[in-house]
Amino acid sequence: MEKYDVVVIGAGPGGYVAAIRAAQKGKKVAVVEKRFIGGTCLNVGCIPSKSYLKHSHWLLEAHEAAANGVAIEFGKIDYPRLVKRKNQVVATLQGGIRHLFKSNQITYLEGTAKFETQGKLQVGTQTIMAKDFILATGGHPFVPPIKGLNEVPFLTTDTFFDLEELPQQLAIIGGGVIAVELAFAMQPLGVAVTLLEVADDILLTEDAQARSIIKEKLKSLGIVVQTKVKIAAVTSAAIKLEHGTVPFDQLLVVAGRKANLELATQLGVELDERQKFVKVDQDYRTNVPHVFAIGDLCGGYQLAHAASAEGIHAAAVICGEKPDVLKQTLIPRCVYTEPEVASFGMNEQTAQANGYQVKVKTVPFGGNGRALASLETEGYVKIISEQKYHEILGAVVVGSGATEMIHTLLAVSAAEGTVDELAKTVFAHPTLTETIGETANALVGRAIHN
């Protein structure tokens, strides 16, 4: 029976990163994965969706170029080649993880994990032991109880990227980040997309002004957006609403995710008050000694980079270190639409509720030289600060490259810098990032262009 210092169950962005960090610290490590190395993000989430979004971005840019004097002829979309490219990207990144496991002398075991006793794990026909375990089992798509849904073929994010032909009519149930991103990915490829959300609005986790911009862009692309819908039933070819029907030849259900709690439950790990996630302390310890839980199991931000940060933290604790508590307010949130949306920290309402005297400035890209020259004027930079010390409490960037730009603001905030440091920074001209400096200067009363 092989014995390890640390066994990580789940090879997603939380699990594999935790394993590598523990191995770098001298621990003997094994990773167990029952599906595919890299987890949801790499195989059926972040990476495949960004690959498809890139294809759509090329098409949108080509149309924009044609409208501004650079005529481009379009042929038929070769969707199998797009799928092939996506698969190549996924395979390359999977290979990278396998290489990292090998170079860090990490044992990788494929199979379903089952605890025989605490400290002893069965993987297929093999039994292994370890002192510490990190549960990184992730989640799975939530399927709402809609009449008729389980009687017809439908897609989730686990199966959507297996499609080998473009649908003609794609109906999406859900209006969160993943649903909206996939709508942006499909419509420019010639797919008629309808987005159905039962809540009051789409992208409810995002800034209200950002939601408005994204909704307008969705509509401009021809994507039908319906909110506050009441779904009566689903048939093999249509969704029946309280008022009207939505036809489809492919149905995608993107209604959130649920944590994979089977192993945690088997161990008797305590769950949170809602019984939806594993209860952990600030170091990601569960109530069971030597068992940690990270990522989608814990109920924080269900984001790949959040899981990775949690995995690194848990590995450090196992190795006897005392890392700083991971602050949720310093985890960036990104939506890869067109334009992009990125944010971190508190919004105005949350900051006020936490007792801050809040000062907010929003500067649009419409007056930025680079934005005007590049036809990228959609969006804005918003900084939420507190009045006395000019601390940066949160920020929102909506625009081209927003998911890259947000890190300028995040880095200053994480380093305990203030709006004053941003205002003093010399930003290159012409750049979109200049708008960050302009927003900071507006907050301290020194704006030039606003």
PALUM-871517 format. One record per residue: residue in one letter; x negated, y negated, z of N, C-alpha, C, O in turn. Coordinates in steps of 0.1 Angstrom, whole numbers, plus 5000, padded with zeros to 4 digits. Each point is the difference from the previous one (the first is absolute). Layout:
AXYZXYZXYZXYZ...
REM end
This chain:
M499150125000500949885000499149885000499249985009E501049934981499249884999500549895010501249985002K497849965004500349895010499549874995498949994995Y501949915007499749864995500149905012500750035010D498749864988500249895010501449934997500749975010V499550014978501249934995500750074989499350034990V501949995010500850044989501049904996500849965009V499249994979501049914995501050074991499650074991I501749915012501050074993500749904991500849915004G498950104983500549904990498849934993499249945007A500750064980498949954993500449874992499549984989G501549955017500349874994499149895004498950035005P501449844992499149895002499649985015499049955004G501950105005499750005014499150115004499049995007G501450134989499350125004498650024995499150025007Y500749954980498750034994499049895005498850035002V501749855000499149905005499650025015498849995004A502150065004499750045014499050115000499149995008A501150114984499050114999498649954997499150055006I500849874984498749954996499349925011498850025002R502049905004499449925011499550085012499049985005A501950124998499650095011498750084996499150025009A500850034979498850074995498849915000498950045004Q501349834992498949915000499449985014498849965002K502150065008499649985014499450135006499850015012G500050094980499450125004500950125004499650105005K501749884993501050115004500150104989499849974988K500450155016500350114990501550004997500850015009V499549964979501449974996500650094989499350054991A502049985011500750074989501349924997500549935009V499950084979501249934995500950114994499650084992V501749915012501050104995501049924992500549905005E499850154983501049934991500850114993499550094994K501949905007500850104994500549974986500450094993R499449785003500549974986498949964991499550084993F500149795008498949964991499149895007500549925007I498250104990499149915006500249854996500349984988G499749935022500249864997501449965004500349885001G500650225002501349965005500949944991499849994988T501349955017501149944993499449884992500349984988C498949935018499649884994499250034987500349944989L498850155011499250034988500750084990499949974988N501050125016500650094990501449964995500350024988V500549925020501449974996500449865006501249985002G497849945000500449875006499249884994500149974989C499049985020499349874996499350014987500149914992I499150195006499150014988500850024987499849934991P501150185008500750014988500949884997500149974988S500549975022500949894997499249884994500449934992K498450055014499149894995499550034986499849904992S500050225004499650044987501249964990499749944990Y501550105013501149964992500349854999500349954990L499549995022500249855000498949934991500349904994K498650165005498949944991500550014986499849914992H500850205004500550024986501049894997500049944990S500950045019501149904999499449864999500549914993H498550075015499449875001499349964986500149894995W499350214999499549984986501049964991499849914992L501450165008501149974991500549855003500349934990L499950045022500549875003499049894996500449894995E498350135007499049914995500049994985499849894995A500450224998500150004986501149914995499949934990H501350095016501249924996499749855003500449914992E498950065019499749865003499049944991500149894996A499050205000499049954990500749974986499749904994A501250195002500749984988500849875000500249934990A500450045022500849875001499149885000500549894999N498250135002499149885000499050014990498849955001G501550114987499249994988499150114997499350004990V500750115019499150114997500950124997500550075009A499849954978501050104996499450145002498950034995I501950065011499550145002501250094995501149985004E498550124988501050104996500150115009499050055005F502249994999500250115009500450134993500949994991G498650125013500450134995500850075010500449945011K499950194987500750085010499250025012498850034999I501849975013499450035012499650155000500950094999D497849955002499650145001500050035015498950005007Y502350044998500150025015499150115005499449995010P500550134982499150105005498649965002499350055009R500249854983498749955002499949925013499050005007L502149924996500049935012499950095012499349985010V501550134989500050105011498650065001499550035011K499950004978498750065000499049915007499150045008R500949834989499149915006500349995015499050005008K502250004996500450005015499450135006499449995011N500750124983499550135005498549995001499450065010Q499949884981498549995000499649915012499050045006V501749854996499749925011500150075014499150005008V502050084993500350075012498950115002499550015011A500250064978499050115001498649945004499350065008T500449824986498749945004499949975014499050025007L502049924999500049975014500150125009499450005011Q501350104985500050135007498650065001499550045010G499849954978498650055000499149925009499150065006G501249814995499249925009500150045014499050005008I502250034996500350045014499350145003499350025010R500850074980499350135002498549985001499450075009H500149844983498549975001499749945014498950045006L501949874999499749955013500150105011499250005010F501750094989500150115010498850094999499450035011K500150004977498850084999498849935005499250065007S500649814990498849935004500049985015498949985006N502350025000500149985015500250135007500250015012Q499650104981500150145005501350025008500050065011I501149904982501350025006500650124993500050014988T500650085020500650124995501449964995500849945008Y499650104980501349964995500850134998499650094993L501549925014500950124999501349974994500749915005E499750174985501349984994501050105005499750125000G501449835005501050095006500949945010499749885004T501350185000500949955010499550035014499650115004A500349785004499550015014501150045010501149954998K498650135011500950045011499250035012499050075001F501449865010499350025013500450135006501250035002E497850055001500350135008500149965015501050045006T498149894999500049945013499449864999499449974989Q500649955021499349875000498550034999499550075008G500049874981498550024998499750104990498950024996K502150065000499850114990501049994989501249995002L498350004986500849974988499950114990498950054997Q502250004997500050094990500249934986500949924999V498250114991500149954987500050124990499050064998G502249984998500150124992499750125008500650025011T498450064985499650115008498849975009499550095007Q500049794993498949965008500449925012500949935001T498350105010500349935013498749925003498950055000I501349825004498949925004500449935013501150005005M497849955002500249945013499349864999499149984993A501449935016499449875001500349945013500950035007K498249874997500249935012501149894998500949995008D499049944981500949894997500650024987499450054990F501949905009500850014988500549864996500549935009I499550044979500749884995501150044990499750064990L501549915014501250034991500149884991500349895003A499650154984500149904989500950064989499749994988T501550065016500850084991500949914991500850064992G499249815010500749914991501550025001500650035010G500149944978501450005000500550064987499350044991H502149965007500650044988501249914997500549935009P499950074978501149914996501350035008500450125002F500349785002501350015007501050004989500049914991V500950185010501150014990501349985007500450075009P500349814988501249975008501250094997500050064989P500949965020501150094998501149934991501049955004I498850064983500949954990500850114993499450104997K501949895002500850104995499650044986499849914991G499950225007499750054987498550004997499650064990L499649875018498649984996499250135000499250024991N501150065019499250135000500550104990499550114999E501549864993500550094990499549964986500450074991V498849835008499549954987498549995001499549985011P499850034978498649985000499749855002500649914994F498550075015499549865003498650005003499450105004L499949784995498649995002499849935013500849915004T498150125003499549925011498549964996499650034989T499849895019498649974996499150125000498950004994D501550115012499250125000500150074986499150074996T501949904996500250064987500049914988499950044989F500349835014500149904989498850004991500149994988F498750035017498849994992499750134993499050014993D501950095008499950124992500749994987499950084991L500949815007500749984987499149994989499049935000E501350144989499150014988500749924989499349984989E501949975013500749924990500649885006500550015012L499549884981500649885006501550015000500650044989P500149935022501450004999500549884992499349914998Q501950104997500749894993500649915010499949875000Q500950195010500749925010499550065014500350115003L499149815005499550045013500849925010500049885001A500750195008500749945011499250035013499650115002I500149785005499250015013500949975012500549895000I499650205009500749975012499049965011499250085004G500849805000499049945009499549874995499949984988G499849935021499549874996498849955008499849885001G499550225004498849975007498849984991500149994988V498750015018498849974992499850104989499749964989I500350175014499750104990501150004989499650014988A501649975015501150004990499849884991500150024988V499649865017499849884992498750024991500049964989E498950095017498850024992500350094988499549984989L501250135013500350104990500949944989499950034988A501049885016500849934991499249914991500250004988F498849935018499149924992499150094991499749954989A500050175015499250084992500750064988499450014989M501950025012500750074990500749914989499950034988Q500749865017500749914990499249964988500450014989P498349945013499349954989499650124990499649974988L500550155017499750124991501250034991500050104992G501149835010501250024991501150075008500950054993V499049975020501050075007501049905006499649905005A501750134993501049925006500250035015500450115003V499249805006500050035014501149935007500249884998T500550195011501049945009499550035015499850115003L500249785005499550025013501249985010500649894999L499750205009501250005009499550005014499350095005E501149815003499649985014501349985008500849924997V499350175014501249995008499949885010501049955005A497850014998499849885010500349874993500450004988D499549895020500449874995499049954989500449924992D498450135007499149954990498950114998499950095008I499349894982498850084998498949955007500049885005L498950204997498849955007500249935013499549895002L501350165006500449935013498849985009500149925009T498850164989498849985008499249884996499049975007E501349974982499249894994500649865003501149995003D498049914995500449865001501249974991500150054989A500949885016501249974993499849934987500650044990Q498449875009499749934988499450094990500250004988A499050105017499450104991501150094994499950034989R501050015020501150084995500749934988500450074990S499949805012500749934989499250004987500650024990I498149965011499250004988500050134993500150014988I499750105020500050134994501350044994500150064990K501049905017501450034994500149944986500650064991E499049815009500149934987499250064989500450014989K498450045015499150074990500650134996499950034988L500750045021500650134996501149984990500150074990K500749835013501149974991499549954986500650034990S498349895010499549954987499550114992499949994988L499650125018499650124993501150094995499850094993G501449885011501250074996500350115010500950094997I498549915014500350105011501349965007500149895005V500950204996501249975007499850025015499750115004V500649795003499850015015501449985006500749904999Q499750205009501349995007499750035015499450105004T501049805005499950025014501350015007501149984994K498950065018501250035008501050104993501249995001V498250104992500850104993500550115010499450035010K501850024986500550115007500250124991500850004991I498350105011500050124991501050105005500050055011A500949984980501150095003499650144998500250095008A499149944980499650134997499050004988499849894994V499550225004499150014989500450134992500350105005T499749884982500350114991498750024992499049945002S501150164989498850034992499649894990498850014995A502049905003499749894990500249865004499849914993A500850075020500349875004500149995015500250105007I499649784998500249975014501349925001500249904993K500750155015501349945001500049905012499850055011L500449834986500049905011501449965003501050054994E499249885017501349965004500749924989501250014998H498049914994500549934989499150034988498949934999G501450164992499350034988499150125001499950065011T499449974978499150115000498749964994499949904992V499050175011498749984994499550134993499750105007P500349904980499550124993498550025001499349905002F500350224996498550035000499750134993500950095000D497949924996499550134996499050055009499650125000Q499849795009499250045011500449925012500249874999L499950195013500349935012498950025010499550115002L500049775003498950005009500549955014500649895001V499250195009500549965014498749965008499150085002V500949795001498949945008500649935012500049885000A500350205010500849945011499250015013500550015011G498149984988499250015012499450135002500250104992R499049925019499350125003500350045014500249925009K499650214994500250065013498750075004499350064992A500349935020498750065005500150155000501150055003N497850024994500050145000499650045015498950005004L502150045004499950025014499950145004499950035012E500050064978500150155004498950045009500250065011L498549904986498950045009500149945013499750065010A500649814990500149925012501050065010499850025012T501450024982501050065008499650145005500350035012Q499050044980499550135004499149995012499950095009L499349804992499149985011500749945012499449995011G501849974988500749935011499649865002500049955011V499549994978499649865000501249915002501150024994E498849885015501149915003500349914988499049944994L502250045003500449904990500549875006500249995012D500049914979500449875005501550005003500750114999E499849785005501449995005501050044989501050055004R498749924984500950034989499850154995500850044991Q498250035014499750134996499750014985500250104994K499249805001499650004986498550004998499550054989F499749915021498550004999499450055012500650015011V498150034988499250045011499749885009499649904995K500550125018499749895009498550015003499550115005V499749784993498650005002499749885009500749905000D498150105006499549885007499249924990500050024988Q499349875017499349914991498850074994499449944990D500250185014498950074994500550124992499150084996Y502249935002500650104992500050145006500150104994R499749905020500250125007501550035002500849915002T499550224997501450055004500050045014499049985007N502150064998500150055014499350135002499850045011V499950034978499350135001498549975000499549944991P499850115019498549975000499350054988500250114995H498949805000499150034989500850014987499550054990V501749905009500749994988500449864997500649935008F498950024980500349874995500950004988500150104994A500649795003500949994989499849874993499949895007I500050114980499849874993500950004987500650104997G499449784997500749984987501550005001500549955010D500250114981501450004999500750065012501249985002L498150105006500550075011500449905011500850035009C498549854991500049925012501049885000500249945010G500450034978501049904999499649864999500849915001G497950074996499549864997500249974985501050064994Y498149875001500149974985499750144993498950065002Q502049984989499850124993499249974987500550004989L498249965013499149964990498750085000499650035011A499949994978498750084999498949945008499350075008H500549804991498949945007500249995015499150005008A502249994996500350015014499650145006499550015011A500950094982499750145004498550025001499550065009S499749884981498650025000499449935012499150055007A501449834996499549925012500350085013499250005009E502050064992500350075011499250135002499650045011G500150024977499150125001498649975004499450075008I500149824988498649965004500049975015499150035007H502049904998500149975014500150135008499350025010A501550074986500250135008498750085000499650055010A499749954979498750074999499049945009499250075007A500849804994499049935009500350035015499150025008V502249994995500450035014499550155003499550025011I500750074980499650145002498550005002499550095008C499849834986498550005001499549925012498849975001G502149995007499649935013499949854999499549945010E500950004979499949864999501249935005501050065003K498949814998501249925005500249894989499749885002P500950164987500349904989501049905004500950025009D499149864985501049905002501450054996500150084990V500949885017501450044996500349954986499749884997L500950204995500449964986501249915001501050055005K498849834990501149915001500950014987499549994989Q501850035013500950024989500149874992500350004988T499549885019500149874993498849984990500149914992L498950185009498949984991500050114989498950034994I502250035004500150104989500749944988501249965002P498250034987500749934988501150094994499950125001R501149824994501150064994500149954985500049884998C500150224993499849964986501250064991500450125003V500049804988501050054990499449974986499849884997Y500050234995499349984988501049984988500050074990T500849825011500949974990499349894991498849995000E502049954992499549894991500949885001501049994994P498649915015498849985007499950095012501050065005E497849965001499850075012500449935012500149875000V500150205011500449955013499150065010499850125001A499549795007499250055011500149925012500349884999S499650185013500349935012499350075012499650124998F500349815013499550065012500549925012500449884998G499750175014500349935012501549975001500850074995M499549825012501349975004500649904990499349924994N502050095004500749894993500449895010499850015012E500949894983500449895008500850045012499849965011Q501250124986501050045010499450085011500249985012T498950124984499350085010499149925008499950025012A499449894982499049925008500749915010499649995011Q501649954985500749925009500650095012500049965011A500450164985500650095011498950045009500350045012N498449954984498950045009499549885008498950005006G501849894993499649885008499149904994499549915006Y500250114981499049904993500849884995501150004996Q498249885005500449884993499550014986498849994998V502150044993499650044986499949884991500849915000K498250104991499949904989499750084987499250095000V501649884990500050084988499849914988500649894999K498550154992499949934987500050104988499550115001T501249854989500150084988499649924988500549894998V498550164994499649924988500150094988499550115000P501349854990500350084988498750004991499249915001F500850204991498950004990500249914988499249984991G502049965008500449924989499049884997500049964988G499349995022499149894998498650044999499149924999N500650215001498650055000499650014985500650064992G498249895005499450004987499850134994500450034988R499150075019499850134995501350074998500150074990A500949915018501350064998500749954988500550074992L499449805006500649944988499350054987500650034990A498049975010499350054988500250154997500050044989S500350035022500250154998501450045000500350124999L500749795001501450035000500350085012500850104999E498749875013500250075012500549915011499550015011T501549914986500549905009501150055010500449935009E500150204989501050055009499350035013499050065001G501749895010499550045013499549885008500149884996Y499350165016499649895009499150065011499850135001V499649795007499250045012500749945012500349885000K500050205010500649955012499250045012499550115001I500249795008499250035012500949975012500549885001I499650215008500749985013499049985010499250095003S500749795004499049975010500749955013501249974999E498150025012500549945012499449865001498849984996Q501949935010499749864999498849965008499249924996K500650145016498949955009498650034995499249914999Y500650224999498650044997499850034985498950044995H502249954997500050034986499750154997499450034989E500950065020499850144998500950044988501149964998I498450134994500750064989500850125005499550105004L501849884996500950115005500550094990500350125003G499749844984500450084989499949934987499849885000A500350194989499949944987500750084990500250125001V500349814988500650074989499449944987499849884999V499850214992499649964987500950074989500150125001V500549804991500750064989499449944987500049884998G499650214993499449954988499150114993499950115006S499549854983499050094994498850035009499449905005G500350234997498950035009500249975015499050005007A502349994997500249975014499550115009499649975011T500450164985499650105008498550005002499550075010E499749864982498649985002499849875008499249995010M501549904987499949875006500350005015499449935008I501550164997500450005014498950025009500049965012H498950114983498950045009499249885004499350015010T500749884982499349885004500649955013499349975010L502050024990500749965012499950105012499849965011L500350164986499950115010498750005007499950015012A499049984980498650005005499849885010499450025011V501149874985499849885009500850025013499549985011S501750074988500950035012499450115009499949985012A499650134982499450105007498749965008499750055010A499649854984498849955006500349895010499149935005E502250054998500549905009499649864995499949905008G500050094979499949874994501449935000501050065002T499049814995501249925001500349944986499250024991V501949915008500449934988498949904997499749974988D499649975022499049904998498850064992499549934991E500150195012498950074993500450014985499249984991L502050065007500550024986500049864993499650004988A500849905019500149874994498649944996499949924991K499150125016498749964998499250084989499049964995T501650155002499450094990500049944986501049954996V497950064997500049954986500450124991499250104999F501949894994500550104991499649964986500049894996A499650214996499649984986501149954992501250035002H498549884988501049954991499750034986498849994996P502150064996501450025003500350155004499550094993T501149935018500450135005501449995007500449905004L500350214996501250015007499849985015500949955007T497950104997499850005015499849865005500249985012E499649924980500049865004501349975007500049915009T501150154988501349975006500050035015500749945008I498450164996499950035014499449885007500549965011G498449994984499449885006501049885000500049925009E500750064980501049895000501150025010500449905006T500050224997501050035010499549975014500649945008A498150104994499449985013499949855002500249955011N499349974979499949865002501349935002500149905007A501050154987501349955002500450015015500749915005L498950205001500350025014499349915009500649965011V498249994985499349915009500149864995499249915004G501750064986500249874996499049944990499849885000R499550214993498949954991500250054986499050014992A502250035004500250054987499749894989500449895002I499050154987499749914989501250004990500449894995H500150235001500950014990501450025004500950024992N499449985021501350025005500449905010501150005006
REM end
